[in-house]
Amino acid sequence: QLDDFVSAHSDYNEEEEEQKYFRRKRLGVVKNVVAASLAGTLTYGVYLGLLQMQLILHYDETYREVKYSNIQLEDIDRKVLMGINVTPVAALLYTPVLIRFFGTKWAMFLAVGIYALFVSSNYWERYYTLVPSAVAIGVAIVPLWASMGNYITRMAQKYYEYVNYKEEHVQEQQRAPRGACNAYVVVFQTVFYVCFHLSFVCAQMPMLFFLNNYLYQLNHTLYGVKHCGERVGQHGAGTGRDTGSASPTATRQVLVLCGSAYRPTEEIDLRSIGWGNIFQLPFKHMRDYRLRHLFPFFIYSGFEVLFVCTGFSLNYGVCALGLEKLAYLLMAYGFSASACSSLALCTLRLRRQIPLLAGALVHAALLVTLFCWAPEPRHLVQAPLLYAIAVLWGTGSALNKTGISS
């Protein structure tokens, strides 16, 4: 009876059970990628929506002065945007140390939590809440993207290990052959950006369901506007300052649904790296000529999103169609960028430079078009062309972002 109890079950198939185990592991990795992607979508959807709603409300200078003059924040937009955009300049100095100290998952959790703090600070608008929270956002932007990118890449490596669990180098926990994980990196980065670009759609919900009900009609908001497009800067006339609960949900999602990026033994190995070496890592990576060649793409990647959300949307879209159409224009961009992120899968068959260069060519053609053409103010017949430009710009953005990350 004892032999029957401790011996292997007659129906037990070790290979089949092993396959089931690693199938569950692969599903867990997919769950982690989807959870991290949706958390990034929720975080940026709420953050961008809040910024957009603030800037539209502050379009009325009387409203801004009456509401913020008693806390010396008449120039609230400039101070908040300065805090968000200037602080990341110092990110190279602390991001590797932060990720080394907290680990990849917890650095991501901390950064998403700071975004939730920024949203919460708008429920108690004071100088000591708005400005410090904006600076905190600037501090968290680079660690968030660094930890998120590292997390997605690490999930691709783990998926490769679970698919090839019988390989000798995987069983001995040795480094995978060069390029072995590339296909999984491309697929997971594509999944991330398909979800993330929907944040531009989510950001329009406050405007669609709230602000649009209170905006004046086309002829009032664009009264006296004579020129649109690139000619706004030449003639000095234009649209002037046209320029909740989901954040805590994203924080909990990262905490509960995203598994750890590294095994406990790997975490110990990472923490054994000296602080000095961790600090030097970003500068050591720049020795790679390929990263130096990508550096202009990194810079352009930020500016092109800023341009489509401000320069194009305001000087072209709002000037021609009115402020009430801003949400629909940005939604067209978001849906296009999300759908076209799947085009990055062509990297599995083509050279990796092709998506990057294709995105740059699309944007170059659009920039020449926008420089040579200016829409007429209050002329709704131009709407299809403006929406087409927004969709094509989303295509270029998708190729740009997925190409750089992959």
FIMISE-903010 format. One record per residue (C-alpha): y, z, x. Coordinates in steps of 0.1 Angstrom, whole numbers, plus 2048, in hexadecimal, padded with zeros to 3 digits. Each point is the difference from the previous one (the first is absolute). Layout:
YZX/...
REM end
This chain:
800800800/81880881D/7F97DE810/8077EF7DF/8218137FD/80E7F9823/7F27DD806/8137E17F8/7FF7F57DB/7E87E37FB/81B7EC7ED/81B80781A/80E7E0811/81580A81E/8107DE805/8097FD7DB/8108237FF/8137F8820/80E7E07F0/80B8147E1/81181A816/8147E7813/8087ED7E0/8108207F3/813804820/80E7DC7FD/80A8077DC/81281F80D/8137EC819/80B7E77E5/80B81E7EA/81580D81D/8117DE805/8087FC7DB/80C8247FD/8177FC81F/80D7DF7F3/80880D7DD/81081F80F/8177E9815/8087EC7E0/80981F7EC/81480F81C/8157E1807/8027F67DB/8118217F7/815801820/80E7DC7FC/8058057DA/81481F806/8167F081B/8067E17EA/8098157E1/819815815/8117E180F/8037F07DD/80F8207F1/81880381D/80C7DC7F9/8198127E9/818810819/80E8187E6/7DE80D7F8/7F9806825/821811807/7FE8177E1/7DC80A807/800804826/824809809/7FB8257FC/7E480081B/8147E9817/7E77E37FB/8157E47F3/7F17EA81B/7DC80C7F6/7F17DE804/80C7FC824/7F482380B/7DE7FD7F0/7F97DD80D/80D80B823/7E881E7FF/7E37E97F6/8067E3818/80E810820/7E781D805/7E17E9805/8107F4821/7F3820811/7DD7FC7F0/7F07F4821/80782380E/7ED8147E6/7E87EA7EC/7E2801818/804825805/8028067DB/7E07EC7F9/7EF81081D/8088237F4/7F97FB7DA/7E67E4802/8027DF7EE/7F980B7DC/81681F802/81D7ED810/7FE7E77E3/7FF81D7E7/81E811810/8147DF7FF/7F87F97DB/80A8247F9/8227FB80F/8057E17EA/7F88177E2/81981980D/81B7E5801/7F97F77DC/8008257F6/821806811/8117E97E7/7F98197E5/818818812/81C7EA80E/81281381B/80C7F7822/7E6817810/7E47EF7EC/8097DB7FF/80A7FA824/7E5815811/7E57F17EA/80D7DD809/7FE809825/7DD80D7FA/7F67DF7F1/80D7EF820/7EB817815/7E17F97EA/8027DB7FD/7F17F7822/7E481B800/7F77F47DD/7FB7DC80A/7F0809821/7E78187F0/7FA7E87E3/7F97E3817/7EA815816/7ED80D7E2/7F97DD7F2/7F57F3822/7EA81F805/7F07F97DE/7F87DD80B/7EF80D81F/7EC8197EC/7F57E57E8/7F47EB81D/7EC81E80D/7F08067DD/7F77DB7FD/7F17FE823/7F1823801/7E07F3811/8137F281E/7FA814820/825804809/80780E7DD/7E3819801/80C80C822/8258027F3/80C7E881B/81E7E87FD/7FA7E17EB/8017DE811/8227F0802/80A7F07DF/7E180D7ED/8168117E5/81A7E47FC/7F27F37DF/8008227F0/82380780D/80D7E07F0/7EF8087DF/80C8247FE/8247F780A/7FF7E67E5/7F58197E6/81B81880B/81C7E67FD/7F47F27DF/8048247F2/81F809814/8167E27F6/7FB80B7DC/81881D809/81D7E77FB/7F37FA7DD/7FC8267F9/82380680D/80F7EB7E4/7F28167E4/81E8187FE/8177E27FD/7EB7EE7E7/7FB81E7E9/820813805/81D7F0812/7FE7DE7F0/8088107DF/82280C80D/80C7E2815/81D7EA7F4/7F97DC7F8/8027E4819/8257F67FB/80C824805/7EC80981F/80A7DF811/8247FF7F3/8167EF81A/7E47F5817/8087DD80E/7E67FA81A/7DB809806/7E77FE81D/80B7FB824/8247F97F5/8048247F4/80680B824/8187E3807/8168057E2/7FE8267FD/7F67FF7DB/7DF80A7F2/7ED81B7ED/80E81D814/7EA81F7FE/7E47EF7ED/7EF80A81C/76A8947C0/7E28097FD/7ED7E6813/80A80C822/7EC8217FD/7E47EB7F2/7FF7EB81F/801820816/7E280E7ED/7EE7DE802/803800826/7F4824802/7E27FE7E8/7F47DC800/8067F5824/7E580C817/805809825/8067E3818/7EB80F81D/7E1814805/80582580B/7F47F7823/8187E2802/81C8177F5/7F881881D/8007E2818/8227F57F3/80F823803/7F4803824/8187E480A/81E810811/8228027EF/80F7EB81B/7E87E47FC/8048007DA/8267FE805/7FC7E2817/7E87EC7EA/81A7EB7ED/8107F5821/7DE7F9810/7F67EA7E2/81F7EB806/7F17F4821/7EB7E97EB/8127DF7FF/7F37F87DD/81281F7F2/8207F6812/7FE7DD7F0/7FB8117DE/81E816805/8197E87F0/7E97FE7E2/8008267FC/8267FF7FE/8027E27E9/7E68107E9/81881B7F6/81F7EA7FE/7F07E67E9/7F681A7E6/82480E802/80E7DD7FB/7EB7F87E1/8088217F0/8267FF807/80E7DF80E/7EB7E87EB/7FC8167E1/8258097FD/8147E380F/7E97E57F0/7EC80F7E4/81881A7F1/81E7EA806/7F17E37ED/7EB8127E5/8108227FC/7F582480A/7E98027E3/7E97E6810/7FD812821/7DF8117F7/7EF7E07F5/80A7EE820/7F281C816/7E08027EA/7FB7DB807/803807825/7E781E7FE/7E67ED7EC/8027E2817/7FD81681F/7E28137F2/7ED7E07F5/8087ED820/7F581D816/7DD7F37FA/8097E1814/7FC81681F/7DA7FB7FB/8047DD80E/803813822/7DA8047FD/7FD7DA806/8217F7811/81280C81F/8138217FB/8227F0809/7FF7E87E2/8098197E4/81D80E815/80E7DE808/7FA7F37DC/81481E7F2/81C7FA819/8027DB7F7/8028087DA/81C818806/8127E8818/7FF7E57E5/80D8187E6/81C80D816/80D7DC807/7FE7FA7DA/81481F7F8/81A7F981B/8067DD7F2/7FF8087DB/81481A7EC/7F98057DB/81C8007E6/80A8227F1/7F48077DC/7EB7E0800/7DE8097F2/7F27DD803/7FA808826/7E781C7F7/7E07EC807/80C7F6823/80A824808/7DE80D7F4/7EE7E5814/81380B820/7F68247F9/7DC7F67FC/8007EB820/81181C813/7E48177F4/7E77E880E/811801822/802826800/7DB8037F8/7F67E981D/818813816/7F58237F8/7DA7FA7FF/8027EA820/81281B814/7EA81C7F4/7E07ED806/
REM end
